[in-house]
Amino acid sequence: MDEVICGGCYCGAIRYEITGEIEQSLVCHYPDCRRITGAQSVGYIFLRLGDFKITKGKPAKFDSSPGVV
């Protein structure tokens, strides 16, 4: 993949780059995902860790459920 995908949070405090292929995408309707985001569903993508880089800021950690951070 030659394209770089850039994104981040709405306020601009966190920015990221994806430089590799997106291996899988899905939409989750699990109640915890819906409650935490305040949405009817949440989109996720899966990619290799080395293809993802935070370029600005430091994301916060959140214990959403037992064993999940």
N, C-alpha and C positions, 0 to 999 in steps of 0.2 A: 504494500500500500504506500503510495507516494504522498497521499493527502494527509495533512495533520488536522485533526478535529480539536477545536478549542472550545472551552465552555467554563461554566462556573455558577456560583450562586447569584441570585438576583441583585444583592447589594454590592457585589463585586469584591467582597473580602476574600473569597476563595476562587482561584482560577486553576484550570488543568489543561493538559494536552494529551491526546491519544494519537499514537503514531503507528499502531499496528492494526491488524484485522479484528473486527468485532466477531467473536466466535459464535455467540448466541444472544438472542434478545427474547424477553418475555414480559408479560403483563401479569402482575400479582393482584389477586382479589382477597388475599388473606386478611382477616379482620385487624390484626395488629398493624400491618402495613397501611391499611386504609385509615385507621385511627391516628397513627403517628403523622401522616401527611395531610390528613383532612381531605382526602380525595376518594373517589369511588374505585380507583385502581392505581397501581404504581408500575411504571416501566423500568426494567432493569436490563443492563447489557453485561456480557461476560467477555473478558479479554485477558491476555497475558499480563501479569503484573508489571513486567518490564516495559510494556507498551503504554503505561499510564504514568503520568508525572504531574504532581502538584507544582504549579509555577508561581503561585502567590498564596500566602496565608497558611494556616494550620487548622485542619478540620477538628471539630470537637468530637469527643467520644460519648456514646449514649448506650446504656445498658437497657436494651429494649425488652429482653426476656431472658430467662435463665440460660446462661451459656452463649448468649449472643450480644456482641458489642458492636 
